[in-house]
């Protein structure tokens, strides 16, 4: 009997993730599955929950709502700041950078640039987006003691 996915199992999957409209956002590379320790918060909660109890060879589709993925969009995370905060640096819409906030460093995307002000968005790019995952489970095994200590999967025969 093959193992089923549960906490502290090493799981390897092939996946494709698309928007509800069918736009492919990401996929595992050909021949290189995504490997992770299940139950450690390495995946969005909705996908981790959908994997629970599955086994090698299982193929399934999971529809993940924003609250189980990257959350809803929050207008409060969109701010307009003085252009002077960027010094002499060139800034353009679409650029990403880390900003220091009261809650620590946060990734933000520049969404608009005017002569004296810049609008930035601190929402995750996939906040508010319904995600559809097509998943194939290719491996399930017990994590080694060292993998559990380090918090990540090691390649065959490697300790780091």
DOKEKOL-866984 format. One record per residue (C-alpha): residue in three letters; x negated, y negated, z negated. Coordinates in pm, whole numbers. Example, Ala and Ser with C-alpha at 12.3 -4.5 7.8 and 13.67 -1.06 7.14 Angstrom:
REM DOKEKOL-866984
 resn     xx     yy     zz
  Ala  -1230    450   -780
  Ser  -1367    106   -714
***
This chain:
REM DOKEKOL-866984
 resn     xx     yy     zz
  Unk      0      0      0
  Unk   -139   -339     93
  Unk   -169   -616   -160
  Unk     85   -894   -182
  Unk      7  -1261   -224
  Unk      2  -1374   -586
  Unk   -201  -1607   -808
  Unk   -579  -1567   -789
  Unk   -572  -1360   -469
  Unk   -790  -1465   -178
  Unk   -557  -1516    117
  Unk   -649  -1569    481
  Unk   -389  -1698    726
  Unk   -360  -1816   1081
  Unk   -118  -2106   1107
  Unk     25  -2373   1330
  Unk    200  -2672   1174
  Unk    440  -2888   1375
  Unk    675  -3176   1310
  Unk   1049  -3110   1329
  Unk   1028  -3260   1681
  Unk    775  -2994   1785
  Unk    454  -3199   1785
  Unk    159  -2978   1684
  Unk    -29  -3144   1398
  Unk   -286  -2878   1310
  Unk   -369  -2513   1354
  Unk   -630  -2263   1244
  Unk   -914  -2230   1487
  Unk   -917  -1927   1714
  Unk  -1075  -1639   1523
  Unk  -1125  -1847   1207
  Unk   -835  -1817    963
  Unk   -783  -2052    672
  Unk   -896  -1878    351
  Unk   -809  -1998      2
  Unk   -743  -1883   -353
  Unk   -366  -1864   -397
  Unk   -204  -2045   -688
  Unk   -481  -2303   -730
  Unk   -304  -2593   -558
  Unk   -521  -2576   -246
  Unk   -217  -2591    -18
  Unk     94  -2804    -18
  Unk    342  -2658   -270
  Unk    605  -2560    -14
  Unk    363  -2349    190
  Unk    213  -2190   -119
  Unk    563  -2098   -242
  Unk    655  -1956    101
  Unk    345  -1732     96
  Unk    419  -1582   -248
  Unk    491  -1210   -218
  Unk    394  -1182    150
  Unk    137   -926    269
  Unk   -111   -858    547
  Unk     61   -851    885
  Unk    354  -1065    777
  Unk    452  -1333   1030
  Unk    698  -1601    928
  Unk    813  -1957    978
  Unk    842  -2195    683
  Unk   1031  -2523    703
  Unk    881  -2753    440
  Unk   1060  -3071    330
  Unk    857  -3382    234
  Unk    909  -3332   -141
  Unk    729  -2994   -111
  Unk    461  -3133    121
  Unk    315  -3485    107
  Unk    609  -3658    -60
  Unk    845  -3925     63
  Unk    718  -4256    201
  Unk    709  -4540    -51
  Unk    737  -4899     71
  Unk    546  -5010   -240
  Unk    232  -4849    -96
  Unk    236  -5090    199
  Unk     61  -5415    112
  Unk    -57  -5727    286
  Unk   -393  -5848    159
  Unk   -619  -6142    247
  Unk   -840  -6082    551
  Unk  -1130  -6208    339
  Unk  -1122  -5882    138
  Unk  -1288  -5714    438
  Unk  -1577  -5958    462
  Unk  -1728  -5981    810
  Unk  -1626  -5625    899
  Unk  -1421  -5567   1212
  Unk  -1084  -5418   1121
  Unk   -826  -5274   1359
  Unk   -494  -5094   1320
  Unk   -547  -4721   1268
  Unk   -873  -4756   1078
  Unk   -887  -4563    750
  Unk  -1088  -4637    440
  Unk  -1099  -4586     63
  Unk   -969  -4869   -156
  Unk  -1019  -4908   -530
  Unk   -687  -4938   -713
  Unk   -563  -4932  -1072
  Unk   -499  -4558  -1020
  Unk   -848  -4491   -879
  Unk   -968  -4465   -522
  Unk   -698  -4422   -261
  Unk   -704  -4365    115
  Unk   -533  -4640    312
  Unk   -470  -4703    682
  Unk   -475  -5047    841
  Unk   -140  -5097   1014
  Unk   -157  -5466   1117
  Unk   -425  -5735   1144
  Unk   -359  -6109   1164
  Unk   -600  -6403   1146
  Unk   -584  -6439    769
  Unk   -420  -6117    645
  Unk   -432  -5740    686
  Unk   -149  -5494    617
  Unk   -253  -5157    475
  Unk    -48  -4843    408
  Unk   -140  -4614    117
  Unk    114  -4345    208
  Unk    -23  -4010    324
  Unk     11  -4003    705
  Unk    252  -3708    671
  Unk    460  -3856    389
  Unk    829  -3834    473
  Unk    770  -3578    749
  Unk    944  -3238    769
  Unk    681  -2975    852
  Unk    731  -2640   1026
  Unk    462  -2376    972
  Unk    421  -2062   1182
  Unk    208  -1830    968
  Unk     40  -1492   1008
  Unk   -114  -1335    696
  Unk   -441  -1167    799
  Unk   -604  -1080    464
  Unk   -512  -1052     96
  Unk   -765   -940   -165
  Unk   -862   -996   -525
  Unk  -1081  -1301   -577
  Unk  -1423  -1223   -720
  Unk  -1513  -1351  -1065
  Unk  -1755  -1595   -904
  Unk  -1490  -1726   -662
  Unk  -1254  -1786   -953
  Unk  -1529  -1966  -1147
  Unk  -1626  -2183   -849
  Unk  -1266  -2243   -741
  Unk  -1316  -2155   -374
  Unk  -1361  -1860   -139
  Unk  -1712  -1738    -58
  Unk  -1806  -1595    280
  Unk  -1887  -1224    290
  Unk  -2200  -1152     89
  Unk  -2263  -1512     -9
  Unk  -2256  -1657   -357
  Unk  -2215  -2012   -236
***
